[in-house]
Amino acid sequence: MNLAIVILNWNGAKLLQQFLPSIIKHSPKGIADIYVVDNNSSDNSISILKENFPQVHIVQNEINGGFAKGYNDGLKQIDADYYALVNSDIEVSKNWLQPILAHFKTHPNTAIIQPKILDFKNKSKFEYAGAAGGLLDKFGYPYCRGRIFDTIEEDYNQYHDATIFWASGACFFVKAEIYKELNGFDENYFAHYEEIDLCWRIQNLNFNIDFVSKSTVYHVGGATLNKLSPKKTYLNFRNSLLTLVKNAPKKGLFLITITRMVLDGIAGLKFLFNLKPRHTFAILKAHVSFYLHLNEYLKLRKDIASKKRGYFHTKSIVWSYYIKGKKTFSKLTK
């Protein structure tokens, strides 16, 4: 079982110096090879790697194509049975790899595995991006076991191994053969939501996405793009709409999309009332970009032919959270 740990880097020399040592320490050579895919950095990332981490393989991309294209280009140059895609702001723990590899061996129908993702700055809490595995509501809004909107739970081992809907791009493991079969991430996304799209397409091939609780990593979050960034708001809203049109079952898709437009409008007003007009503008910009890509993604549906009928865990996470006051996963109903 050949595993490649692959870290995408863009101008992250300081992050590499801080977090690579834990990955090297807890990823013995006999278990995994470590790669850094550099997205045409302009800082001293490459010299830092060559001088301080000679055991790490370097793959240099010619351009910064974002998260999606960056990984796609880099992984074409890496031969392995499994890829571990790991953010540059991740600290790993002892024996983080063994439970993952064991799960792949005993679950041949599993294509992607996410470890438990805790907050590097508060290690008793889940981290926003991924927590204990991701789910969707009917309108394509993502949330996690352990994190719904801005409510983040303490970790007291309440979330065990389970089949989930999506794994966080902050850290997940994927079978290389399946990743390549699907041509990897959708490069139109640039960044954000591309892992949800990939997980959805993988499930359309009847493979599973699993969460393995015995493997733990710690994520800083926002180190490469702050979660309050208008650019992130734009990418999340646009890419989630594209993902729905591309993957959701045909039945009810029109009504789901229309309802989603209304909910996004409410989100825009909420940002405006909270004196964050740049985020309101980002949502408007996301919708304009969505309309420009709509015909292209309607055509993509023909190739994808979604089979994942039960893609959502709860009908409306917005309604459950803001109206019914159900702030944690355990209080949600399907």
C-alpha positions as CSV (number, residue, x, y, z in Angstrom):
1,M,0.0,0.0,0.0
2,N,1.9,3.0,-1.3
3,L,0.8,6.3,0.4
4,A,1.9,9.8,-0.7
5,I,1.3,12.7,1.7
6,V,0.9,15.7,-0.5
7,I,0.9,19.3,0.8
8,L,-0.1,22.1,-1.5
9,N,2.0,25.3,-0.8
10,W,1.8,28.9,-2.0
11,N,4.0,31.4,-0.3
12,G,3.7,29.4,2.9
13,A,7.3,29.2,4.0
14,K,6.5,30.0,7.6
15,L,3.7,27.4,7.7
16,L,6.0,24.7,6.2
17,Q,8.7,25.5,8.9
18,Q,6.1,25.2,11.6
19,F,4.0,22.2,10.5
20,L,6.2,19.9,8.4
21,P,8.2,18.6,11.4
22,S,5.1,16.9,12.9
23,I,4.3,15.3,9.5
24,I,7.8,14.0,9.1
25,K,8.0,12.8,12.7
26,H,4.7,10.9,12.6
27,S,4.9,9.6,9.0
28,P,7.8,7.1,8.9
29,K,9.5,6.4,5.5
30,G,8.3,2.9,5.4
31,I,4.7,4.0,5.7
32,A,4.5,7.1,3.5
33,D,6.5,9.4,1.2
34,I,6.0,13.2,1.7
35,Y,5.6,15.7,-1.1
36,V,5.2,19.4,-1.3
37,V,3.5,20.7,-4.4
38,D,4.5,24.3,-4.8
39,N,2.0,26.6,-6.6
40,N,4.7,28.9,-8.1
41,S,5.5,30.6,-4.8
42,S,7.3,33.9,-4.8
43,D,8.7,33.6,-1.3
44,N,11.6,31.4,-0.1
45,S,9.5,28.2,0.2
46,I,11.7,26.1,-2.1
47,S,15.0,27.1,-0.5
48,I,13.5,26.4,2.9
49,L,12.5,22.9,1.8
50,K,15.8,22.1,0.2
51,E,17.9,23.4,3.2
52,N,15.8,22.1,6.1
53,F,13.7,19.2,4.8
54,P,15.8,17.2,2.3
55,Q,13.6,14.1,2.9
56,V,10.6,15.9,1.4
57,H,10.0,15.6,-2.4
58,I,9.3,18.8,-4.2
59,V,6.9,19.2,-7.2
60,Q,6.9,22.6,-8.7
61,N,3.8,23.8,-10.6
62,E,4.3,26.5,-13.3
63,I,1.4,28.7,-12.2
64,N,-0.7,29.2,-9.1
65,G,-4.0,27.6,-10.3
66,G,-5.5,27.6,-6.8
67,F,-6.4,24.6,-4.7
68,A,-8.1,22.6,-7.5
69,K,-5.7,22.9,-10.4
70,G,-2.7,23.0,-8.0
71,Y,-3.5,19.6,-6.7
72,N,-4.5,18.2,-10.1
73,D,-1.2,19.4,-11.7
74,G,0.9,18.2,-8.8
75,L,-0.7,14.7,-8.4
76,K,-0.1,13.9,-12.1
77,Q,3.6,13.8,-11.2
78,I,3.2,11.6,-8.1
79,D,2.8,7.8,-8.3
80,A,1.0,6.2,-5.4
81,D,-1.9,4.0,-4.5
82,Y,-3.3,6.5,-2.0
83,Y,-3.0,10.3,-1.6
84,A,-3.2,12.1,1.7
85,L,-4.1,15.7,0.8
86,V,-3.0,17.8,3.7
87,N,-3.2,21.6,4.2
88,S,0.1,23.4,5.0
89,D,-1.4,24.5,8.4
90,I,-2.1,21.0,9.7
91,E,-0.3,19.4,12.7
92,V,-0.7,15.7,12.8
93,S,-0.6,13.4,15.8
94,K,1.1,10.1,16.6
95,N,-0.2,7.1,14.7
96,W,-2.5,9.3,12.6
97,L,-1.8,7.1,9.5
98,Q,-2.3,3.6,10.8
99,P,-6.1,3.7,11.5
100,I,-6.7,5.2,8.0
101,L,-4.7,2.5,6.2
102,A,-6.3,-0.2,8.3
103,H,-9.8,1.2,7.4
104,F,-8.9,1.2,3.7
105,K,-7.9,-2.5,3.9
106,T,-11.1,-3.6,5.6
107,H,-13.4,-1.4,3.6
108,P,-12.7,-1.9,0.0
109,N,-15.7,0.2,-1.1
110,T,-14.3,3.3,0.6
111,A,-12.7,5.8,-1.7
112,I,-12.1,8.8,0.7
113,I,-11.4,8.9,4.4
114,Q,-11.4,12.0,6.7
115,P,-9.7,12.0,10.1
116,K,-11.0,13.9,13.1
117,I,-10.1,17.6,12.6
118,L,-9.6,19.6,15.8
119,D,-8.7,23.2,16.3
120,F,-4.9,23.8,16.6
121,K,-5.5,26.9,18.8
122,N,-8.0,25.0,21.1
123,K,-7.3,21.3,20.8
124,S,-10.4,20.3,22.9
125,K,-12.7,21.7,20.2
126,F,-13.5,20.7,16.6
127,E,-12.2,22.8,13.8
128,Y,-14.6,24.7,11.5
129,A,-13.4,23.1,8.3
130,G,-14.4,19.4,8.6
131,A,-14.8,18.6,12.2
132,A,-16.1,15.0,12.4
133,G,-17.2,14.7,8.8
134,G,-19.4,16.7,6.4
135,L,-23.0,16.6,5.3
136,L,-25.4,18.7,3.1
137,D,-28.9,19.9,3.5
138,K,-31.4,19.7,0.6
139,F,-30.3,23.2,-0.7
140,G,-26.6,22.4,-0.8
141,Y,-25.5,24.1,2.4
142,P,-22.7,22.2,4.1
143,Y,-22.3,21.5,7.8
144,C,-20.4,19.1,9.9
145,R,-20.8,16.7,12.8
146,G,-19.4,18.9,15.5
147,R,-19.8,22.2,13.6
148,I,-23.0,23.9,12.3
149,F,-22.5,27.4,11.0
150,D,-20.5,29.2,13.8
151,T,-21.4,26.8,16.6
152,I,-18.4,24.6,17.2
153,E,-18.6,21.7,19.7
154,E,-16.1,20.4,22.2
155,D,-14.7,17.0,21.3
156,Y,-15.5,14.3,23.9
157,N,-15.4,11.4,21.5
158,Q,-19.1,11.7,20.7
159,Y,-18.6,11.1,17.0
160,H,-17.5,7.6,16.0
161,D,-16.6,6.1,12.6
162,A,-19.3,6.7,10.1
163,T,-20.1,7.1,6.4
164,I,-20.4,10.8,5.7
165,F,-21.2,12.8,2.6
166,W,-18.1,14.9,2.2
167,A,-14.6,15.1,3.6
168,S,-12.8,18.3,4.3
169,G,-10.1,19.5,1.9
170,A,-8.0,20.5,4.9
171,C,-7.1,16.8,5.3
172,F,-8.4,13.7,3.6
173,F,-7.1,10.5,2.0
174,V,-8.3,9.3,-1.4
175,K,-7.7,6.3,-3.6
176,A,-5.4,7.5,-6.4
177,E,-7.1,5.4,-9.1
178,I,-10.5,6.9,-8.4
179,Y,-9.2,10.4,-8.2
180,K,-7.6,10.0,-11.6
181,E,-10.7,8.3,-13.1
182,L,-12.7,11.4,-12.2
183,N,-10.0,13.8,-13.4
184,G,-9.6,15.1,-9.9
185,F,-11.0,18.4,-8.7
186,D,-13.1,20.7,-10.9
187,E,-10.6,23.4,-11.8
188,N,-13.3,26.0,-12.4
189,Y,-13.8,26.1,-8.7
190,F,-10.3,27.5,-8.0
191,A,-10.8,26.9,-4.3
192,H,-13.6,26.0,-1.8
193,Y,-16.3,23.4,-2.3
194,E,-14.2,21.4,-4.8
195,E,-13.9,18.6,-2.2
196,I,-17.7,18.4,-1.8
197,D,-18.1,18.1,-5.6
198,L,-15.4,15.4,-5.8
199,C,-17.0,13.4,-2.9
200,W,-20.4,13.7,-4.6
201,R,-19.0,12.4,-7.9
202,I,-17.3,9.6,-6.1
203,Q,-20.5,8.5,-4.5
204,N,-22.2,8.6,-7.9
205,L,-19.8,5.7,-8.7
206,N,-21.2,3.9,-5.7
207,F,-18.1,4.4,-3.4
208,N,-18.3,5.5,0.2
209,I,-16.8,8.5,2.0
210,D,-15.9,7.6,5.6
211,F,-14.8,9.3,8.8
212,V,-12.3,7.5,11.0
213,S,-12.3,8.8,14.6
214,K,-9.0,7.2,15.7
215,S,-6.9,9.4,13.4
216,T,-6.6,13.0,14.6
217,V,-5.1,16.2,13.1
218,Y,-5.1,19.8,14.2
219,H,-5.9,22.6,11.8
220,V,-5.2,26.3,12.2
221,G,-7.9,27.3,9.7
222,G,-7.9,30.5,7.7
223,A,-4.1,30.5,7.4
224,T,-4.3,30.6,3.6
225,L,-7.6,32.4,3.1
226,N,-9.4,33.9,6.2
227,K,-12.9,32.5,6.7
228,L,-14.2,36.1,6.9
229,S,-12.7,37.0,3.5
230,P,-15.2,38.2,0.9
231,K,-13.3,36.1,-1.7
232,K,-14.1,33.0,0.3
233,T,-17.8,34.1,0.6
234,Y,-17.9,34.5,-3.2
235,L,-16.2,31.1,-3.9
236,N,-18.4,29.2,-1.4
237,F,-21.7,30.6,-2.6
238,R,-20.9,30.3,-6.3
239,N,-19.3,26.8,-6.1
240,S,-22.1,25.4,-4.0
241,L,-24.6,26.4,-6.6
242,L,-22.5,24.9,-9.4
243,T,-22.2,21.7,-7.4
244,L,-26.0,21.5,-7.0
245,V,-26.7,22.0,-10.7
246,K,-23.9,19.6,-11.6
247,N,-24.8,16.7,-9.2
248,A,-28.2,16.9,-7.7
249,P,-30.9,14.5,-8.8
250,K,-33.2,15.9,-11.5
251,K,-36.4,15.6,-9.5
252,G,-37.0,18.9,-7.7
253,L,-33.8,20.6,-8.9
254,F,-35.6,23.7,-10.3
255,L,-37.5,24.3,-7.0
256,I,-34.4,23.6,-5.0
257,T,-32.3,26.1,-7.0
258,I,-35.1,28.8,-6.8
259,T,-35.3,28.3,-3.0
260,R,-31.6,28.5,-2.7
261,M,-31.6,31.9,-4.5
262,V,-34.0,33.2,-1.9
263,L,-31.9,31.9,1.0
264,D,-28.8,33.4,-0.5
265,G,-30.6,36.7,-0.8
266,I,-31.5,36.5,2.9
267,A,-27.8,35.7,3.7
268,G,-26.8,38.8,1.7
269,L,-29.2,41.0,3.7
270,K,-27.9,39.6,6.9
271,F,-24.3,40.6,5.9
272,L,-25.6,44.0,5.0
273,F,-27.4,44.4,8.4
274,N,-24.1,43.3,10.1
275,L,-22.3,46.1,8.3
276,K,-20.4,43.7,6.0
277,P,-21.4,45.0,2.6
278,R,-18.4,43.5,0.8
279,H,-19.8,40.0,1.7
280,T,-23.2,41.0,0.3
281,F,-21.5,42.1,-2.9
282,A,-19.6,38.8,-3.0
283,I,-22.9,36.9,-2.9
284,L,-24.2,39.0,-5.8
285,K,-21.0,38.5,-7.7
286,A,-21.2,34.7,-7.0
287,H,-24.7,34.6,-8.6
288,V,-23.6,36.5,-11.7
289,S,-20.8,34.0,-12.2
290,F,-23.1,31.1,-11.6
291,Y,-25.5,32.3,-14.4
292,L,-22.5,32.7,-16.7
293,H,-21.5,29.1,-16.0
294,L,-25.0,27.6,-16.0
295,N,-25.2,26.2,-19.5
296,E,-21.8,24.6,-19.1
297,Y,-22.8,22.9,-15.9
298,L,-26.2,21.8,-17.2
299,K,-24.2,20.0,-20.0
300,L,-21.9,18.4,-17.4
301,R,-25.0,16.8,-15.8
302,K,-25.3,14.5,-18.8
303,D,-21.9,13.0,-18.2
304,I,-22.3,12.7,-14.4
305,A,-25.8,11.2,-14.3
306,S,-26.3,11.5,-10.5
307,K,-27.3,8.4,-8.7
308,K,-26.9,9.8,-5.2
309,R,-30.6,10.4,-4.5
310,G,-30.4,10.7,-0.7
311,Y,-27.7,13.3,-0.7
312,F,-29.0,15.4,2.1
313,H,-29.2,14.6,5.8
314,T,-31.6,17.3,6.9
315,K,-34.0,19.4,4.6
316,S,-32.9,22.9,5.7
317,I,-30.0,23.5,8.0
318,V,-30.9,27.2,7.9
319,W,-34.4,26.6,9.2
320,S,-33.2,24.1,11.8
321,Y,-30.4,26.3,13.1
322,Y,-31.9,29.8,12.9
323,I,-35.6,29.2,13.4
324,K,-35.8,26.0,15.5
325,G,-32.6,26.8,17.4
326,K,-31.0,23.4,16.8
327,K,-27.4,24.3,17.1
328,T,-25.7,20.9,17.3
329,F,-25.7,17.9,15.2
330,S,-27.3,15.6,17.8
331,K,-30.4,17.8,17.8
332,L,-31.0,17.6,14.1
333,T,-33.5,15.3,12.5
334,K,-33.3,13.9,9.0
